Structure formats: C-alpha cells, structure tokens
C-alpha cells in the first residue's frame, strides 16, 4: 500500500515501523482514501518535527507536544510551501493535526508500546461525577463571528 502515490513523498512514515503500521491499519479498516491520506500527511509532519528536534516518538511527553503546537502556530515559512501566512495554521488545521497525533498515540498505547497518551483529550458535558462543564482539549474551538456591514 505504501508504494502508491503520495506515499513516496512521506519519508518520515516510511522510516518508522509504528507509523507505517498505523497508516496501514487505517486503510485496512476501510477509512476513506482521503482520510487515510490526511492522516498520513499529518503524522508525517509530526514525525518530521520529532526528527528535527531529536525527539524519540515513542517516549515523547506533553512538553514535546506543546513544542509541536508552538511550531504549528508560528508563521509558515516559504520553504514549507506557504503563501506567506502571518499567523501559521488555522485553528481547525491545528486541531486536525493534534487529532491525528492523538490517534497515533492511542494506537501505541493499545499495542503496548507506551502506557499513556501525551496528547490531552477534551471531554464534553459534565465530568467528575456530574459536576462541571467538561474539559478543554489542548486547542479550543474558535468560531469566526459573521461579518456585519457598518451603517453608513
């Protein structure tokens, strides 16, 4: 499966046995092809961050995840193919990338490679025995307000 395009461009996944296994599992579970590609690209980006920072993917902690979030928020460079964005990735894109990383670490926990997942998971509704309003994930959801024209 990994020999099909665009897999040839995802060198970080090709060099990591756990990542290759997880992406193959997503395809074997009959996820939509575009979903598998989006997961693979997001995971490849995270693995590239870990490689550049000398981080062992299987032992990364919350501090390394926070560093990854910081990289996602920083303005994109032209070397990454950006069009000169001054703010980095959009909120939804950051949340998507973190979801992919969280799912990958869930897989590592299920396979016994790790004991915990370093990516915090938000919870909806009441928690702690029915008290409270839920827990925020790492990145809060941001919704743009509609544009309202000024009165003239």
C-alpha positions as CSV (number, residue, x, y, z in Angstrom):
1,X,0.0,0.0,0.0
2,X,2.8,2.5,0.9
3,X,4.2,2.3,-2.6
4,X,1.2,4.2,-4.1
5,X,1.3,7.9,-4.6
6,X,1.6,10.1,-2.5
7,X,3.2,7.6,-0.1
8,X,6.6,8.0,-1.8
9,X,6.8,11.6,-0.5
10,X,6.1,10.7,3.1
11,X,9.7,9.7,4.0
12,X,9.2,10.1,7.8
13,X,6.4,7.5,7.8
14,X,8.4,5.2,5.6
15,X,11.2,5.2,8.1
16,X,9.1,4.5,11.2
17,X,7.6,1.0,11.6
18,X,5.0,2.1,14.1
19,X,3.8,4.9,11.9
20,X,3.7,2.6,8.8
21,X,1.7,0.0,10.8
22,X,-0.8,2.7,12.0
23,X,-1.4,4.1,8.5
24,X,-1.8,0.6,7.0
25,X,-4.3,-0.2,9.8
26,X,-6.3,2.9,8.9
27,X,-6.5,1.7,5.3
28,X,-7.3,-1.9,6.3
29,X,-10.2,-0.6,8.5
30,X,-11.6,0.9,5.2
31,X,-11.3,4.5,6.2
32,X,-12.0,6.7,3.2
33,X,-8.9,7.1,1.0
34,X,-8.7,10.9,1.5
35,X,-8.9,10.3,5.3
36,X,-6.0,7.9,5.2
37,X,-4.0,10.4,3.1
38,X,-4.8,13.3,5.5
39,X,-3.9,11.1,8.5
40,X,-0.6,10.1,6.8
41,X,0.3,13.7,5.9
42,X,-0.4,14.9,9.4
43,X,1.5,12.1,11.0
44,X,4.4,12.6,8.6
45,X,4.6,16.2,9.6
46,X,4.7,15.3,13.3
47,X,7.4,12.7,12.7
48,X,9.4,15.3,10.8
49,X,9.1,17.7,13.8
50,X,10.3,14.9,16.1
51,X,13.2,14.0,13.8
52,X,14.3,17.7,13.5
53,X,14.2,18.1,17.3
54,X,15.9,14.8,18.1
55,X,12.7,13.5,19.9
56,X,12.0,9.8,20.3
57,X,8.4,9.4,19.1
58,X,7.7,6.5,21.4
59,X,8.8,8.4,24.5
60,X,7.6,11.9,23.7
61,X,5.8,13.7,26.5
62,X,3.5,16.7,26.9
63,X,6.4,19.1,26.7
64,X,7.2,17.8,23.2
65,X,3.5,18.0,22.2
66,X,3.5,21.7,23.4
67,X,6.6,22.3,21.2
68,X,4.8,20.8,18.3
69,X,1.7,23.1,18.9
70,X,4.1,26.1,19.1
71,X,5.5,25.1,15.7
72,X,2.1,24.8,14.2
73,X,1.1,28.3,15.5
74,X,4.2,30.0,14.2
75,X,4.1,31.8,10.8
76,X,4.7,29.4,7.9
77,X,7.9,29.8,6.0
78,X,8.1,29.9,2.3
79,X,10.2,26.7,2.4
80,X,7.1,24.8,3.6
81,X,5.2,25.9,0.6
82,X,3.2,28.6,2.4
83,X,1.8,31.7,0.7
84,X,3.2,34.0,3.4
85,X,0.6,33.4,6.1
86,X,1.4,35.7,9.0
87,X,-0.3,33.5,11.6
88,X,0.6,29.9,11.0
89,X,-2.0,27.2,10.5
90,X,-5.7,27.9,11.1
91,X,-7.3,26.7,14.3
92,X,-9.1,23.9,12.6
93,X,-5.9,22.7,10.9
94,X,-4.0,22.7,14.2
95,X,-6.9,20.7,15.9
96,X,-6.8,18.2,13.0
97,X,-3.0,17.7,13.3
98,X,-3.3,17.1,17.0
99,X,-6.2,14.7,16.5
100,X,-4.0,12.6,14.1
101,X,-1.2,12.6,16.7
102,X,-3.6,11.7,19.5
103,X,-5.0,8.8,17.4
104,X,-1.5,7.6,16.6
105,X,-0.5,7.6,20.3
106,X,-3.8,5.8,21.2
107,X,-2.6,3.1,18.8
108,X,0.8,3.0,20.5
109,X,-0.9,2.6,23.9
110,X,-3.2,-0.2,22.5
111,X,-0.2,-2.0,21.1
112,X,1.7,-1.8,24.4
113,X,4.5,0.5,23.1
114,X,3.5,3.2,25.6
115,X,1.5,3.3,28.8
116,X,0.0,6.8,28.3
117,X,-1.0,9.2,25.6
118,X,0.7,12.6,25.8
119,X,-2.0,14.4,23.8
120,X,-4.8,15.6,26.1
121,X,-8.3,14.8,25.2
122,X,-11.1,17.2,25.7
123,X,-14.4,15.9,27.2
124,X,-17.9,17.2,26.6
125,X,-20.5,17.6,29.2
126,X,-20.4,17.0,32.9
127,X,-17.3,15.3,34.3
128,X,-16.1,14.3,37.8
129,X,-19.3,12.6,38.9
130,X,-21.7,15.0,37.2
131,X,-20.1,18.3,38.3
132,X,-18.6,20.7,36.0
133,X,-18.8,21.7,32.4
134,X,-16.3,19.3,30.7
135,X,-12.6,19.7,30.0
136,X,-11.0,21.7,27.2
137,X,-8.7,20.0,24.8
138,X,-5.3,21.4,24.0
139,X,-6.6,23.9,21.4
140,X,-10.0,25.5,22.0
141,X,-12.5,25.7,19.1
142,X,-12.6,29.1,17.6
143,X,-15.6,30.2,15.6
144,X,-15.5,33.3,13.5
145,X,-18.3,35.7,14.0
146,X,-20.2,36.7,10.9
147,X,-19.2,39.9,9.2
148,X,-21.8,42.6,9.7
149,X,-21.5,45.7,7.4
150,X,-21.3,49.0,9.1
151,X,-24.1,51.5,8.9
152,X,-23.4,54.4,6.5
